[in-house]
Every structure is written in C-alpha cells, then in structure tokens.
Amino acid sequence: MKQKENVKKLLFYILSSAIALLMVMPFIWSLLTSIKPDEEIFSIPLQWLPSTFTFDHYIEAFQSVPFGRYLFNSLYLAVMGVLFNLLFGSMSGYAFAKLKFKGRNVIFAILLAAMMIPGVVVMIPQYIVLNNMPLMGGNDILGQGGHGLLNNFWAVILPGAAGSFAVFFMRQFFLTLPDEYMESARIDGCSEFRIYWNLYLPLTKPALATLGIFTFQAGWNSFLWPLIVLNDRSLYTVQIGLQAFTFDKQTAYGPMMAATIVIILPIILIFMYLQKYFIDGANFSGIKS
C-alpha cells in the first residue's frame, strides 16, 4: 500500500516538473536568444546554447529605440496606479467593512457586478468620456473642440485609479480586523479618518503589499488601453514600444528578446522583495478559497 502511494507521488512530481518546464520554456528561449549572435537565433537544427555569449542585443535595444523612455513611462504609470489603488481601495474597503450607512450592501453588490463586466466592454464609453472632458486638452466647458485627456498619462491613470478589485480585496481584509479597536477609538474621541489612517491602515500591510503587486503587474503589462489612448511616441509604454523592433517587415529578434527580459525583471524583483507579504495577504484575504 505504501509502495503504491510512493509511486503516485513520484508520478505526480514527474508530471508537475514536466508542466513547470513546459511553462518556463518560452522564458528560457527568450533569455538564451537575447545573448546569442544573430546567425544562431534561427539556426537549423535548433541551437539552444549560444556558441559565444554576447550582450550586444541589450546595448542595441537601448540605442536603436528610446527604450529607456518607454521604461520610465511604464514605471510612472504603474507606480501611479499602485498609489491611487492603495489609497482609494483602502478607503473604500474600510468604509464597506467598518462603517454602517444606508445602501451599503446594494452599492457593494453593484461593485461586485461591475467586476464581472469585461474590460473591453467599457473601453468605448471610457474613451468618449475622456475625449469630452470639459476644459481639458483644448475642450470648452461642454467638452467640445479638443481631445480632452486623450494622449495624456491621466487617460491611463484615471480609469483604473479606484478599481473594483482593489475595493473588494481591501474590504475582505478589513473584515478580518476586530471592531473593538474602532469602538475604543471612537470613545476616546478619534475622528473616523484618524481611526482609518492611524489605527487600521498600519494593520493592513500584508494586504497593501499584495494589492500593490497585483496592481503594479497589471499596470506594467497593460497594452490595449495605453495603445488606444496614447498616440504620441514619447508617451509609449514598454509593451507598446516592443513593436518598434519591427520595421520594414523585419523583426530584430535579438534586441526584442533582450528588451523582453529587461521588462520582466521589475516584476520578478518586486515579487521576490514582497513575497512574504504577498503570501500573508493571500492567506488573510481568502484568495485561496
């Protein structure tokens, strides 16, 4: 019986390892391609390991296109998205979890329903609203005559500044915190904002770290929406900027793979630095279930 269980475990580990290797294979190919000479990238038969290691593709990636600018743009948008979602998500989550007000459950149900709507469905309404934003981008008071917030970083930041997921995520965490702190603070005369800011918010570090990772990853990897609202090449993000390595119906695969590896690094570094908080936050907020 014990031997049979050991065989099952062995098969499970072999299958898991094979799936993991299959999943990580594209990343390994990209990494090896980024350090290969051009003539070995598509050599037949396929040559996995390069005969000589070269970092010329990394240099070319930054010299042939303004890739450093694209990195800065993506970093700025991702960080701003994290800051806004942490602030508004935690404030809204605290309100839904700890404050009692009329219509709270109805509003929260609407919020949950909004999470079920695919993002592509609301792109056209969002585009129209941003294009007709009054007194912005040459528009008059009626939102006519200009381009509103289009072709501006705020066109990317504002629609996702208070995401439904951020509110839901923080509410779940605030629900796990006892109400006695709040009641004691109210007896001592603390304002509601001070209770939120000084008492409860410091207790949500694991949830904030987890939400920060999710939000940063989403903002960093965002492609379609920035492609729609940003037309100025100086505002391009790294995801859009990768197309710059394709010109005259030819693709510079070496620099493109080098740029891809550089793009992946911030996500890996942030996860490695915050993985303790990430795991704690996942456990507390009930994501596993």
C-alpha positions in Angstrom: 0.0 0.0 0.0 2.8 2.4 1.0 4.7 1.5 -2.2 1.6 2.3 -4.3 1.3 5.8 -2.6 5.0 6.4 -3.3 4.6 5.6 -7.0 1.6 8.0 -7.1 3.7 10.7 -5.5 6.6 10.0 -7.9 4.3 10.3 -10.9 2.8 13.5 -9.5 6.2 15.1 -9.1 7.3 14.0 -12.6 4.1 15.4 -14.2 4.4 18.6 -12.2 8.0 19.1 -13.2 7.2 18.4 -16.8 4.4 21.0 -16.8 6.6 23.5 -14.9 9.4 23.0 -17.5 6.9 23.5 -20.3 5.6 26.7 -18.8 9.1 28.2 -18.3 10.4 27.1 -21.7 9.4 30.4 -23.5 11.2 32.4 -20.9 14.4 30.3 -21.2 14.3 30.6 -25.0 13.9 34.4 -24.8 16.8 34.6 -22.3 19.1 32.4 -24.4 18.1 34.3 -27.6 19.0 37.6 -26.0 22.6 36.5 -25.6 23.1 34.7 -28.9 24.7 36.0 -32.0 22.2 36.8 -34.8 23.2 33.9 -37.0 22.4 31.4 -34.2 18.9 32.6 -33.3 17.1 30.6 -36.0 19.8 28.1 -36.9 18.7 24.7 -38.1 18.9 22.4 -36.2 17.8 24.4 -33.3 20.7 25.5 -31.2 19.7 26.2 -27.6 23.0 27.2 -26.1 24.9 30.0 -27.9 28.5 29.3 -29.1 29.5 32.7 -27.8 27.8 34.9 -25.3 27.1 38.5 -26.4 25.3 41.4 -24.7 25.2 43.4 -27.9 21.5 42.9 -28.1 20.9 44.6 -24.8 23.0 47.6 -25.9 21.2 47.7 -29.3 17.8 47.6 -27.5 18.5 50.9 -25.8 20.3 52.5 -28.7 18.1 51.7 -31.6 14.8 52.8 -30.0 14.1 55.1 -27.0 13.6 52.1 -24.8 14.8 53.9 -21.6 12.0 56.4 -22.2 9.5 53.6 -22.6 10.7 52.0 -19.3 10.3 55.3 -17.5 6.7 55.8 -18.9 5.7 52.3 -17.8 7.2 52.7 -14.4 5.5 56.0 -13.9 2.1 54.7 -14.9 2.5 51.5 -12.8 3.6 53.4 -9.7 0.8 55.9 -10.0 -1.7 53.1 -10.5 -0.4 51.4 -7.3 -0.6 54.6 -5.2 -4.1 55.5 -6.3 -5.4 52.0 -5.9 -3.9 51.6 -2.4 -5.3 54.9 -1.3 -8.8 54.7 -2.8 -9.1 50.9 -2.4 -8.2 51.0 1.3 -10.5 54.0 2.0 -13.4 52.4 0.2 -12.7 48.9 1.7 -12.7 50.4 5.2 -16.0 52.2 4.5 -17.7 49.0 3.2 -16.2 46.8 6.1 -16.4 49.1 9.1 -19.0 51.9 8.5 -22.7 51.4 8.6 -24.6 53.6 6.1 -27.8 53.3 4.1 -27.5 51.3 0.9 -24.1 49.8 1.8 -24.9 46.3 0.7 -26.7 47.5 -2.5 -23.7 49.6 -3.5 -21.3 46.8 -2.8 -23.4 44.4 -4.8 -23.2 46.8 -7.7 -19.5 47.0 -7.3 -19.2 43.2 -7.4 -21.4 43.1 -10.5 -19.1 45.7 -12.1 -16.2 43.2 -11.6 -17.9 40.7 -13.9 -18.0 43.1 -16.9 -15.1 42.5 -19.3 -12.8 45.5 -19.6 -13.2 45.7 -23.4 -16.9 46.4 -23.0 -16.3 49.7 -21.2 -13.5 50.9 -23.4 -15.7 52.9 -25.8 -17.6 54.7 -23.1 -14.3 55.5 -21.3 -12.8 56.8 -24.5 -15.8 59.1 -25.1 -15.8 60.4 -21.6 -12.0 61.1 -21.7 -12.3 62.7 -25.2 -15.1 65.0 -24.0 -13.6 66.0 -20.6 -14.5 69.7 -20.1 -11.7 72.3 -20.1 -9.1 69.7 -20.8 -7.0 69.3 -24.0 -8.5 72.3 -25.7 -12.1 71.4 -24.9 -14.6 74.0 -23.9 -17.0 73.9 -20.9 -19.2 71.5 -22.9 -16.3 69.2 -23.7 -16.1 70.1 -27.4 -13.4 71.4 -29.7 -10.3 69.5 -28.4 -9.1 66.0 -27.5 -9.8 66.1 -23.7 -7.5 63.8 -21.7 -6.5 61.7 -24.7 -2.8 61.4 -25.4 -2.1 62.1 -21.8 -0.9 59.9 -19.0 -4.1 60.7 -17.0 -6.1 58.9 -19.6 -4.4 55.7 -18.4 -4.3 56.5 -14.7 -7.8 57.8 -14.0 -10.0 54.9 -15.3 -8.1 52.5 -13.1 -7.5 54.7 -10.1 -10.1 53.0 -7.9 -10.5 49.5 -9.3 -13.4 47.3 -8.2 -10.9 44.5 -7.3 -8.9 46.9 -5.0 -12.1 47.8 -3.1 -13.2 44.2 -2.8 -9.8 43.0 -1.8 -9.3 45.6 0.9 -12.8 45.1 2.3 -12.2 41.4 2.8 -9.1 42.2 4.8 -10.7 44.9 6.9 -13.4 42.4 7.8 -10.9 40.2 9.5 -9.8 43.0 11.8 -11.8 43.4 15.1 -14.3 46.2 15.6 -13.2 46.7 19.2 -10.3 49.0 18.1 -12.7 51.2 16.3 -15.2 51.4 19.2 -12.5 52.2 21.7 -11.0 54.9 19.4 -14.5 56.5 19.0 -15.0 56.5 22.8 -11.6 58.4 23.0 -12.9 60.9 20.5 -10.9 60.0 17.4 -12.3 61.1 14.1 -13.3 58.5 11.5 -10.4 59.3 9.2 -7.9 59.1 12.0 -9.2 55.7 13.0 -8.8 54.6 9.4 -5.4 56.2 8.9 -3.6 55.7 12.2 -5.3 52.6 13.6 -6.5 50.2 10.9 -4.3 51.1 7.9 -1.0 50.1 9.6 -2.5 46.7 10.2 -3.2 46.1 6.5 0.5 46.0 5.3 0.2 42.4 4.0 -3.0 43.3 2.1 -1.5 46.5 0.8 1.7 44.7 -0.4 -0.3 42.0 -2.1 -2.6 44.6 -3.8 0.4 46.6 -4.7 2.0 43.6 -6.5 -1.3 42.8 -8.4 -1.8 46.5 -9.4 1.8 47.0 -10.4 1.8 43.9 -12.5 -1.5 44.9 -14.2 -0.2 48.4 -14.9 3.2 47.2 -16.1 1.8 44.7 -18.5 -1.1 46.9 -19.7 -1.1 47.0 -23.5 -4.5 47.6 -25.2 -5.8 50.6 -23.3 -2.5 52.6 -23.5 -2.3 51.7 -27.2 -5.8 53.2 -27.7 -5.4 56.5 -25.7 -1.7 57.2 -26.2 -0.7 58.3 -29.8 2.5 60.3 -29.1 5.5 58.1 -29.4 7.2 59.8 -26.5 4.3 58.5 -24.2 4.6 54.9 -25.3 5.0 52.2 -22.7 7.4 49.2 -22.9 4.6 46.9 -24.1 3.7 49.2 -27.0 7.4 50.1 -27.6 8.3 46.5 -28.4 6.7 47.0 -31.8 9.5 49.5 -32.6 11.8 46.5 -33.1 9.8 45.5 -36.1 10.4 47.7 -39.2 10.3 47.2 -43.0 8.6 43.9 -42.4 11.6 42.6 -40.5 12.0 42.0 -36.8 15.1 42.4 -34.7 14.6 39.3 -32.6 17.8 39.7 -30.6 17.1 43.2 -29.3 13.5 42.4 -28.9 14.3 39.4 -26.7 16.8 41.5 -24.7 14.1 44.1 -24.2 11.6 41.4 -23.1 14.0 40.1 -20.4 14.5 43.7 -19.1 10.7 44.2 -19.0 10.3 41.0 -16.9 12.9 41.9 -14.3 10.9 44.6 -12.3 8.0 42.1 -11.7 10.4 39.4 -10.5 12.3 41.7 -8.2 9.2 43.2 -6.7 7.7 39.8 -6.1 10.9 38.5 -4.5 11.1 41.5 -2.2 7.4 41.4 -1.2 6.7 37.7 -1.4 6.3 37.3 2.4 3.6 40.0 2.5 2.1 38.5 -0.7 1.7 35.1 0.9 0.4 36.5 4.2 -2.1 38.7 2.3 -3.3 35.9 0.2 -4.0 33.8 3.3 -5.7 36.5 5.2 -7.9 37.8 2.4 -9.2 34.4 1.5 -7.9 34.5 -2.1 -7.2 30.8 -1.9 -10.8 29.9 -1.4 
